[in-house]
Amino acid sequence: MYQEKIINPPSGYLALVLFLGLLATAIFCFAAESFVFGSIILTLDFLLVMPGLIIVNPNESKVLTLFGQYVGTVKSDGFFWVNPFTSKSKLSLRARNLNGQQLKVNDKMGNPIEIAAVIVWQVKETAKATFAVENYLQYVNIQSEAAVRHLANSFAYDNMEDESAEITLKDGAEKVSVLLEEELNERLSRAGIEVIEARISHLAYAQEIASAMLQRQQATAVIAARRLIVEGAVGMVEMALEKLSQKGIVELDEERKAAMVSNLLVVLCGDRHVQPVVNTGTLYN
């Protein structure tokens, strides 16, 4: 595995002055009809001086190889002169966004879901990105898709089927993002890639089960709401009986208490308005 080697070549301005001086000398030789010396100087100028001049822009680098050997990487921005026989490959160090496509996979419980992720990454080690993999851009795309698939297979979509799950894809967004970032850094370290941030950008049930899961969620919500209504109604009935007993407003036997409890629960727990019935007789008629 190649390890990155940072080099700081000499400034290119001195080489530029030398190039212009040799060019002027060659022109003078041609003017003096000394074509042999002028040709030699001009050839040396364009073969040995000019090819060594390089410009490195901010957040870019130049990877240098000489006859198949890795020489080093220039990361400092500026104007430099290097060995004219070296091959120079430009490599961007800027942060890049990878907006992953929507993948259809199964979660931990086997439910088909759609998932996609947004990944922010940059080249950290130019030697690995250049020599360790065939195409580091393609490598990032494929490994990112594999990591997202593995993450989806490792956790349930929500707690509806796995109530004991501490982390789910839907509710554990922060933890899931941290785990995805760690796995991506592990997978992409071979190519010298550093993942700055990774987050789930799309998460939903697949279309074939989306309607069924929506009905299930609605049923769960209705049951939870009914449970709260019943708990509140029981408390109100208990409070009403207790207040009537404390203040001695009316004395009810067990049968009338049961009837009162039944009526109050119907009124409080019903999902429709109750039509009152006025009893003009006694409590027992």
N, C-alpha and C positions, 0 to 999 in steps of 0.2 A: 504494500500500500504506500503510495507516494505521500510524503509529508510536505506541506507547503513551506517554501523558502522565500522570505521577503528580501528583495535586493533593492539598493538605492543607487542606480547608475549615475554617472556624471551628468552635469547640465548639458543640454543640447545647444546652448547659445555659442559656446566656444567652437563646437563642431560646425555650427552654421557659419561662423566667421571663417573657419578654415575652408569650408566648401566654397564660399564666395571668393576667398582669396585664390584658391586653385582654379576656379572658373575664370577669374580675371587673368590669371597667369596663362591659361590655355588660350584665351582670346588674344592676348598679347603675342603669344608664339605664332598663332595663325596669321596675325597681322604682320609679323616679321617674316612670314613665309617659312617658319620652322614647323612644318606640319607633323613631323615625327614626334618631336617633344610635345607639341600641343595635343596630339592624339593620345599620347601616353598619359599626360596629366589629366586630360578630360576623362579618360577611361577610369583611371584610379579615383577621380573625384566622384564619379557616378556609381562606381562599384563598391568603394570602401567607405566613403564618407556619408553620402546621401542616404543609402539604405538603412543606416544605423540610427537615423533621426526618428524619434517616436513622440507622439503627443498622447498623454493620459488625461482624460477628462475626469472631473469629480465623480466619485462613486463608480469608477470603472477601474479595470486592471488590465495588464498585459502579461500573458503567460508566455515565457521564453523557452524555446527548446533549441538545442544545437546538435545537429547530426544525430537526432533520435534521443538525446539526453535532456532531461529536465534541468534547466539552468536556474530558474527562479521566477518570481512574480513581482512585477512593479505595481504597487498599490498607491503610491504617492502621485497626486495629480501634478502635471507640469510638462515641461519640454525637456527630453533626455536624449542621450546618445548611448546606444548599446552596440554590441558586436554585430556588424552588418550581416553576418552569415546566420544569425539566429532567426528562427521562425517565430512570429509574433501573433498570438491569438488574443483578441479582445474578449473580455468577460465582464459583464455588468455585475456590480455589487449592490444595485438598488433593490429595495423591497418590492416584491411582486404579489399580486392577488391571484389566487386560484379559486374561481367560482365553480365548484364541482357540480356535475350534472346530477339530477335526481336518480337515485338508485332504488330499485325495488328488491328488498331483502326480507328475511324473516327475523323477527326479534327472538329473544330468549324463549318465549312461550310458543313460538312457531307461527305467530300472526304475521301476515304479509304487511309490510309498511313501506312508505316512501321516505327516503332520507337524503339529505344533501348537506354539504359543509362548505364553508368559506375559510380558506387557509392563506395566511400571510407568511411569506418565506423569502429568504435571500441566500445568496451564495456566501458561505463563510470561509471555506478552504478551496481555493481555486484549483490546486493540484488534483484533489480528489474529483472535483466536478469535471475536470478536463480528461483525466486519465483513468479514473476508477470505473466509470460507466460509459456506455456508448453514447447516450444522449441524455444529459441530465434533466432536460425539460420533460421528456417522455417518462423518464424514471420518476420524477415528482408526481406526474399525473397518475401513473399506474399504482405506485405505492400509496398515494393518498386515497385512491378508490379502495384499495385493499384494506387500509386502516379503518375507513368508515364502515365497510362491510363487517369487519371483525368487531367493531364497537357495537354495531346494531345487533349482532348475534349474541353479544355478551350480556345485554340488559333487556328487561321487559319494557314495553312501551309505557305502561303505567302500572298502578297498584291494583287494578281491577281483578287480575288473575293471580298475581303474586303479591299478596298483601304484606309478606315479610321482607320484601325487597327494600333495601336501604337506599339504593340509587336506581332511578328509572330514567329513561330517555326524555320523558315529558317533564318531569318535576325536578330532575337533578341536572339542570342545564350547566351550572357552573362546574360541578364535579365532572360531568361528562366532557366538558371542554378541556379541562385539565388533563384527564386521562387520554383524550384524543391527541392533545399536543405532545404529551410524553411519548406516546406510541409513534407518532410521526417523526419526532426527533430521533428516536431509536432506529426507525426504518431508513431515514434519509441521511443519517450520519455517514454512511458508506460513500455517499456522493458529495460530502462536504456541505450539505444544506442545513441551514438552521431555520426552524419553524418559530416565528415570532408570536403568532396567535392562530388559534383554530377554534371555530365555533360552528354549531349546527345551524344552518340557515333555513332548512325546510324539514318538517317532520309531520307526517300524517299517516293514517291508515290507508292501505291500498283501496282502490275504488270498489273492488269486489266485496269488501267487508265493511266499507265505510258506513253504509246505511245501517247495517246490523249493529255496529259498535255505537253509532249515534243513538239508536233506540235503547241500547243497554245503558248508556250514560244517562239518558233521560229517565229511565226506570230507576236507576240508582239515586238520581237526584230527587225523584218523587218519593222514594222510600225514606230517604234521609229527612226530607221535609215533613213527611207524615210522622216520623218518629219524634221530631221536635214538637209538632202540634199535639200529639198524644201526651207527651211528657208535660207540656204546659197546661193542657186541659185537666189532667189528673191533679196537678198542683192547684189549679183554680177551684176544682170541685172540693178538694180536701180543705182548702181555705174557707170556702163558703159554708161547708158543714160545721167547721170549727167555730166560725163567727156566729152562726145561728145558735149553736149550743151554748157558747159563752154568754151571749146577750139574752138568751131565753126568749127569743122572738116567737119561736114555734117549736113544739116538741113533735118529733117524728119517730115512728117506730121503725124497725129494721126494714119492713116491706116498703114504707114510704121513702126511706133513705135510698133504698135500691132504685126505686122509680125515679127519684130526683137525680141520682147519679147518672142513670141511663139517659134521662132527658138532657141534662147538661152536657154530657159527652156527645150526644147527637148534635146539639146546637154548636158546640165548640169545635168538633172534629169534622163536621160536614163540609163538603166543598160547594154547597149551594145554600142559598138563603132559606131559613126554616120559617114556615108559616105558623104563627102562634095559634093555639087553641085555648080560648077562654073557658075556664071551668066555672059555671055559675052555681054549682051545687057545693057539696062538701068535699073534703079531700078524699072521701071514700065512695063518692058517687060520680 
